[in-house]
Amino acid sequence: MMQAVWRLSNRLHRWRIPVLPKICYAFNRIVFSAVVPPGVQMGESVLLGYKGLGIVIHRRAVIGNRVNIGAHVTIGGRGKHYEVPVIEDDVMIGTGAKILGPVRIGKGASIGANAVVLHDVPAGATAVGIPARILSSSDNYPAHSQADFVSSPHAN
């Protein structure tokens, strides 16, 4: 439901309707504890863990298609940097991860739970730890499918 409300607010924002996107934003903030501004560029088939609970996304962040974002993830700016994270397609972001500053997460990358990413992650790589370090990288990464993200019939 959080994503449906966000998509409505995003569409209203693009149509330059002034008040309704802010009401939708406030609804998501209060009900889901999610900070997802109407101006965020989010691709198709993005899956937000636990209906977006506790997710914080910077208003200028760019999120690609088929991205899985766990609960309590922060995707945001850092200090004096104007640039914000760019998440490419087919990325999996674990619960509680923080992606901060002018970083690019490559296509098919995986970010471990509670990782703090401060530098670019290449396509197909796995990043874990605080601060995050690259564990593995593969040029021939297996693309994540939406079925990979749903592990049980009780998932979101």
N, C-alpha and C positions, 0 to 999 in steps of 0.2 A: 504494500500500500504506500510505503514511503516513496518508492520510485514513481508510482503513478502520480502522487501529489507533486513530486519534483518535476516530472515531465510536463505536467500542466503548468507549473510556475515557469518553467523554462520557455514553453511555447508563448505564454502571456508576456514574458520578458522580451522575447524576440519581436513580438507584435507591439512592443512599447506601451503596454497597458500598465499604468503606474502603481496602483495600490494592491491589486490581487496577487501578484507574485510575492509581495512581502507578507501577505496573510498566509499563503501556502508555506513560505519559508518558516514563519513563526509556528505554524501547526506542526511541521516536521521537527522543529527545535524542541517544542514542548512534549509532544507525544513520543517521539523516537529518540530524543537526545541526539539528533543528527544535525550537523551543520553542513548543508549542501546548498549553497547559494544558487539562485535561478540562472546565473550566467555561466555556470560550469559547463564545459564541453565534454559530454559523456556519450560514448558510442553505443551501438546496439548490443543487446544481450549482456549487459553488465549485471553481474550478480552481486548483491550486497548481503553479507552474512547477517542473519537474524534480523532481517527486514531493515537493515541500515543502522542498527542500534549503536550509538556512540561514534559514528563515523564523522570525521571532520575533513572537508575538502576545501582547499583554497578556491576563491572565486575565479581565478584565471587558470586553474589547472586544466590539463587536457588528458582525458582518459579514453583509450581506444576501445575497440570492439571485443566482446567476449572476455572481459576482465572479471576476475573473481576477487572481491574485496571482503576480507573478514571483518568481524565486528571490532569496534574500537580502534580502527585504523585512522591515522592522521596523514593527509597528503597536503603539504603546505609549504609556505615560504620560509625563509630563514634570514633573520637579521637585516643586513643592508642590501641583500640581493633582490633585484626586481623580478628576476625570472623565477618561475615555479616549476614543479615537476611535470614531466610529460610521460605518461604511461602508454606504451604502445600496445598493440593487439595481443590477445591470448596470454596475458600475464596473470599470475596467481599471487595474491598478497595475503599472507597469514595474519591471523588475529593479533591485534595490538601493534602491528608494525607501524613505524614512523618513516615517511619518505619526505625529506626536508630539503629545501633549497633548489637550485637550478640543476636538477638531475634528470636524466633520461633512463627509463627502464625499458630495455630492449624487448623485442617481440619474443614471446614464449618464455620469458624469465620467470623465476619463482623467488619470492621474498619470504623468508621464514618468519614464524610468529615472533613478535616482539623485537624484530630487527630494527635498527636505526640506520637508514640508508642516507648517506651524505654525499656519495659519489655515483657516477653512472654505473649501471649494471648492463653488461652486453647481452645481446639476444641469446636466448637459450640458457643463460647462466642461472645459478642458484646463489643467493646472497643470504647470509645469516650472521647474527651476532650484534654486539653493541661496541663500537660502530660496526656496521655490516662489512663483511669480507666475502669475496667470491670463493665458493667452495668448488664449483665445477662450471664448465662452460662447454657447450657442444654446438658445432656449426650445423649439425643435422638434428636439431632438437625435435622431439615429438610435439606437435601442436596440441595444446589442450583442447578438448572438446567440452561442450557444456555438460555432457554426461560425466566427465571427470570430476566436476564440481559438486554433483549431487550424489552423496555416498549412501544415503539411506532414504527410505520412503518418508521419514519424518523431517527431512531437511526443509529449509525455508520453503 
